[in-house]
Structures are given as C-alpha cells and as structure tokens.
Amino acid sequence: MAGALLLSLTGCVWLRLLALKNQLADFDHYVKVDDHQGLAFQFLHPVLTVPDVRYLMELEPTAITTNGEQQTWVWTFAKQRPPTGAEAGRFDLTFATSFAEGKLNQVAVSERVLAILPKWFLLDLARSLGHAHVDQQKRAVSVTLDDPATHRGLTKAEVIQLLGAPCRVTESNATYTCLYQYELKSPSLKAHQTMPARADLRFTKSADQLTRIEAGYGDFRIDLSFESPAAPAR
C-alpha cells in the first residue's frame, strides 16, 4: 500500500512537524494508543502548539470544551447531501484535538471515520509517518505502508451504508468512483463562506472493492492506494 501526503507549510511549524515525525519513528516510546472508544493517539512528549494546529486547519474548531487543564477542540465536517437532497440519518465526520499547557497531546478519531479507515490502517499510517520521506524543498511528505493481505477492501454498498449516498458516481470500463463532499463547520467562517473537503473513493468493478482514496482539505492532499503492488516482471 502506498500513499502521498502533501503539505504546504512554513518555518517553525515545519520544524515542529519534523520533530513529531522523529517521535513517530520511535512510536512506542512517544505515543500511547487508546482504542477502547474510537481511536486516540496520546503524545507523551508534545511538540505541536495550539497556533500550529490552528495554522494547519486554517479555521477555528467547530466547538471547544474544557476539563480542568485539558482543552479539546472538536472538528465536524458536515456531509453535503446527494443530488436527490433526501437522506436518512446524519453522516458527518468528526475528530478531536486535545491540548494541555498549550501543546497538542491527543488526536481522537470518531467511530464513523474508523469505519472507512479502520484502526489497523490508521495505526500503520501513524507508525509509517515516522519513516516517511521528507522533501524539504517541496515541503512534502510521502508515506509507504505495508498492506496486510488479510484485510479485505470495503465494497461500494458497505461504504454507502457507512458514509451515506455519494454526491456523484462516475464510471470507467474497470472502475467506478464515488465523490463525497464535506464542509468544516467553524464559527470563524463568514456568511456564505465555506471550507470544503472532498474524497474520491475508487472501486473495481470486477471485485467490487475499495482500491483507492484521494482526499483533500486546504493544503492537505492524501492519496492512498489499497491495491497490492504488481509483481515484478521476470
């Protein structure tokens, strides 16, 4: 499995992200994982600051809660309705960032996100970021993941059950692609202003399995392939 995560970053934020990358290279020493409810990554020696996260997300969070010295920012991405406009249930995506003493000490992912990006995958991604290739000139990070053969890709019907109906479906001879669109809910957005996010999920027609996710939000770009690499020619 291979993926590319592209970021446009500046100065000190970039340096602190590199420090976080070095911590992820020694994952078990610097990160504690809590998977009892959803999935949470707890950073034992935090390096990213409150302004760093605000800079990366570009907006204020959807909601802020405080418990003692711990402050939690909740980020809600509201799903855009399909063309029919009618859809039973809510399919928004959420995650939370928590801070103590002005530094990021936890990132928590909701169960709905875990349904499409399961725990094993996010754990593998977090560990792999510690060994990612960093191009400082282009300010880009590329990640390669090992894809365990025991994990089956989701079918189109399973994805729709988890995420709701897509905004659009396009087809080629061998694949079909579902477009999902979201908007970050933030009190700092002005009237008629939006902060969109999107994800294109590609499925094979032959096996009816999810093989690729291409997603974007702001300066973030992620391209994840769930296909096994082709065997070298002999």
JOZI-V570393 format. One record per pair of residues at least 4 apart in sequence whose C-alpha atoms are under 8 Angstrom apart, sorted by the first residue. I is the first residue (numbers start at 1). J is the second residue. If there is no record, write none. Layout:
i:I j:J
i:I j:J
//
This chain:
i:1 j:144
i:1 j:145
i:1 j:146
i:1 j:147
i:1 j:224
i:1 j:225
i:1 j:226
i:1 j:227
i:1 j:228
i:1 j:229
i:2 j:143
i:2 j:144
i:2 j:145
i:2 j:146
i:2 j:224
i:2 j:225
i:2 j:226
i:3 j:142
i:3 j:143
i:3 j:144
i:3 j:145
i:3 j:222
i:3 j:223
i:3 j:224
i:3 j:225
i:4 j:141
i:4 j:142
i:4 j:143
i:4 j:144
i:4 j:221
i:4 j:222
i:4 j:223
i:4 j:224
i:5 j:140
i:5 j:141
i:5 j:142
i:5 j:143
i:5 j:220
i:5 j:221
i:5 j:222
i:5 j:223
i:6 j:139
i:6 j:140
i:6 j:141
i:6 j:142
i:6 j:219
i:6 j:220
i:6 j:221
i:6 j:222
i:7 j:139
i:7 j:140
i:7 j:141
i:7 j:219
i:7 j:220
i:7 j:221
i:8 j:139
i:8 j:140
i:8 j:219
i:8 j:220
i:9 j:13
i:9 j:14
i:9 j:139
i:10 j:14
i:11 j:15
i:12 j:16
i:13 j:17
i:13 j:48
i:13 j:52
i:14 j:18
i:15 j:19
i:16 j:20
i:16 j:47
i:16 j:48
i:17 j:21
i:17 j:47
i:17 j:48
i:18 j:22
i:19 j:23
i:19 j:47
i:20 j:24
i:20 j:47
i:20 j:48
i:21 j:25
i:21 j:129
i:21 j:130
i:21 j:131
i:21 j:132
i:22 j:26
i:22 j:130
i:23 j:27
i:23 j:29
i:23 j:30
i:23 j:130
i:24 j:30
i:24 j:31
i:24 j:126
i:24 j:127
i:24 j:128
i:24 j:129
i:24 j:130
i:24 j:131
i:25 j:127
i:25 j:128
i:25 j:129
i:25 j:130
i:25 j:131
i:26 j:30
i:26 j:130
i:27 j:31
i:27 j:127
i:27 j:130
i:28 j:32
i:30 j:43
i:30 j:44
i:30 j:45
i:31 j:41
i:31 j:42
i:31 j:43
i:31 j:44
i:32 j:41
i:32 j:42
i:32 j:43
i:32 j:44
i:33 j:39
i:33 j:40
i:33 j:41
i:33 j:42
i:34 j:39
i:34 j:40
i:34 j:41
i:34 j:42
i:35 j:39
i:35 j:40
i:37 j:111
i:38 j:108
i:38 j:109
i:38 j:110
i:38 j:111
i:38 j:114
i:39 j:108
i:39 j:109
i:39 j:110
i:39 j:111
i:39 j:114
i:39 j:119
i:40 j:106
i:40 j:107
i:40 j:108
i:40 j:109
i:41 j:106
i:41 j:107
i:41 j:108
i:42 j:105
i:42 j:106
i:42 j:107
i:43 j:104
i:43 j:105
i:43 j:106
i:44 j:105
i:45 j:105
i:46 j:103
i:46 j:104
i:46 j:105
i:47 j:103
i:47 j:104
i:48 j:52
i:48 j:53
i:48 j:103
i:48 j:104
i:49 j:53
i:49 j:102
i:49 j:103
i:49 j:104
i:50 j:54
i:50 j:99
i:50 j:102
i:50 j:103
i:50 j:104
i:51 j:55
i:52 j:56
i:53 j:57
i:54 j:58
i:54 j:59
i:54 j:60
i:55 j:59
i:57 j:218
i:58 j:218
i:59 j:186
i:59 j:188
i:59 j:189
i:60 j:186
i:60 j:187
i:60 j:188
i:61 j:73
i:61 j:74
i:61 j:75
i:61 j:76
i:61 j:185
i:61 j:186
i:61 j:187
i:62 j:73
i:62 j:74
i:62 j:75
i:62 j:76
i:62 j:184
i:62 j:185
i:62 j:186
i:62 j:187
i:63 j:73
i:63 j:74
i:63 j:75
i:63 j:186
i:64 j:71
i:64 j:72
i:64 j:73
i:64 j:74
i:65 j:71
i:65 j:72
i:65 j:73
i:66 j:70
i:66 j:71
i:66 j:72
i:67 j:71
i:69 j:100
i:69 j:101
i:70 j:98
i:70 j:99
i:70 j:100
i:71 j:98
i:71 j:99
i:71 j:100
i:72 j:96
i:72 j:97
i:72 j:98
i:72 j:99
i:73 j:96
i:73 j:97
i:73 j:98
i:74 j:94
i:74 j:95
i:74 j:96
i:74 j:97
i:75 j:94
i:75 j:95
i:75 j:96
i:75 j:184
i:75 j:185
i:76 j:92
i:76 j:93
i:76 j:94
i:76 j:95
i:76 j:184
i:76 j:185
i:77 j:92
i:77 j:93
i:77 j:94
i:77 j:182
i:77 j:183
i:77 j:184
i:77 j:185
i:77 j:197
i:78 j:91
i:78 j:92
i:78 j:93
i:78 j:182
i:78 j:183
i:78 j:184
i:78 j:185
i:79 j:91
i:79 j:92
i:79 j:93
i:79 j:180
i:79 j:181
i:79 j:182
i:79 j:183
i:80 j:167
i:80 j:180
i:80 j:181
i:80 j:182
i:80 j:183
i:81 j:85
i:81 j:86
i:81 j:87
i:81 j:165
i:81 j:166
i:81 j:167
i:82 j:86
i:82 j:87
i:82 j:165
i:82 j:166
i:82 j:167
i:82 j:168
i:83 j:167
i:83 j:168
i:87 j:164
i:87 j:165
i:91 j:162
i:91 j:163
i:91 j:164
i:92 j:182
i:93 j:110
i:93 j:112
i:93 j:113
i:94 j:109
i:94 j:110
i:94 j:113
i:95 j:107
i:95 j:108
i:95 j:109
i:95 j:110
i:96 j:107
i:96 j:108
i:96 j:109
i:97 j:104
i:97 j:105
i:97 j:106
i:97 j:107
i:97 j:108
i:98 j:104
i:98 j:105
i:98 j:106
i:98 j:107
i:99 j:103
i:99 j:104
i:99 j:105
i:99 j:106
i:100 j:104
i:100 j:105
i:109 j:113
i:109 j:114
i:110 j:114
i:111 j:115
i:112 j:116
i:112 j:162
i:112 j:163
i:113 j:117
i:113 j:118
i:114 j:118
i:114 j:119
i:115 j:162
i:116 j:154
i:116 j:159
i:116 j:162
i:117 j:121
i:117 j:122
i:118 j:122
i:119 j:123
i:120 j:124
i:121 j:125
i:122 j:126
i:123 j:127
i:124 j:128
i:124 j:145
i:124 j:146
i:125 j:129
i:125 j:143
i:125 j:145
i:126 j:130
i:127 j:131
i:128 j:132
i:128 j:143
i:128 j:144
i:128 j:145
i:129 j:143
i:131 j:143
i:132 j:141
i:132 j:142
i:132 j:143
i:132 j:144
i:133 j:141
i:133 j:142
i:133 j:143
i:134 j:139
i:134 j:140
i:134 j:141
i:134 j:142
i:135 j:139
i:135 j:140
i:135 j:141
i:136 j:140
i:147 j:151
i:147 j:226
i:147 j:228
i:152 j:209
i:153 j:209
i:153 j:210
i:153 j:211
i:153 j:226
i:154 j:158
i:154 j:159
i:154 j:209
i:154 j:210
i:155 j:159
i:155 j:203
i:155 j:208
i:155 j:209
i:155 j:210
i:156 j:160
i:156 j:203
i:156 j:208
i:156 j:209
i:156 j:210
i:157 j:161
i:158 j:162
i:159 j:163
i:159 j:164
i:160 j:164
i:160 j:165
i:160 j:166
i:161 j:165
i:166 j:178
i:166 j:179
i:166 j:180
i:166 j:181
i:167 j:178
i:167 j:179
i:167 j:180
i:167 j:181
i:168 j:178
i:168 j:179
i:168 j:180
i:169 j:176
i:169 j:177
i:169 j:178
i:169 j:179
i:170 j:176
i:170 j:177
i:170 j:178
i:171 j:175
i:171 j:176
i:171 j:177
i:172 j:176
i:174 j:204
i:174 j:205
i:174 j:206
i:175 j:202
i:175 j:203
i:175 j:204
i:175 j:205
i:176 j:202
i:176 j:203
i:176 j:204
i:176 j:205
i:177 j:200
i:177 j:201
i:177 j:202
i:177 j:203
i:178 j:200
i:178 j:201
i:178 j:202
i:179 j:198
i:179 j:199
i:179 j:200
i:179 j:201
i:180 j:198
i:180 j:199
i:180 j:200
i:180 j:201
i:181 j:196
i:181 j:197
i:181 j:198
i:181 j:199
i:182 j:196
i:182 j:197
i:182 j:198
i:183 j:194
i:183 j:195
i:183 j:196
i:183 j:197
i:184 j:194
i:184 j:195
i:184 j:196
i:184 j:197
i:185 j:189
i:185 j:195
i:189 j:193
i:189 j:194
i:195 j:217
i:195 j:218
i:196 j:217
i:196 j:218
i:197 j:215
i:197 j:216
i:197 j:217
i:197 j:218
i:198 j:215
i:198 j:216
i:198 j:217
i:199 j:213
i:199 j:214
i:199 j:215
i:199 j:216
i:200 j:212
i:200 j:213
i:200 j:214
i:200 j:215
i:201 j:210
i:201 j:211
i:201 j:212
i:201 j:213
i:201 j:214
i:202 j:210
i:202 j:211
i:202 j:212
i:202 j:213
i:203 j:208
i:203 j:209
i:203 j:210
i:203 j:211
i:203 j:212
i:204 j:208
i:204 j:209
i:204 j:210
i:204 j:211
i:205 j:209
i:210 j:226
i:211 j:225
i:211 j:226
i:211 j:227
i:212 j:223
i:212 j:224
i:212 j:225
i:212 j:226
i:212 j:227
i:213 j:222
i:213 j:223
i:213 j:224
i:213 j:225
i:214 j:221
i:214 j:222
i:214 j:223
i:214 j:224
i:215 j:221
i:215 j:222
i:215 j:223
i:216 j:220
i:216 j:221
i:216 j:222
i:217 j:221
//
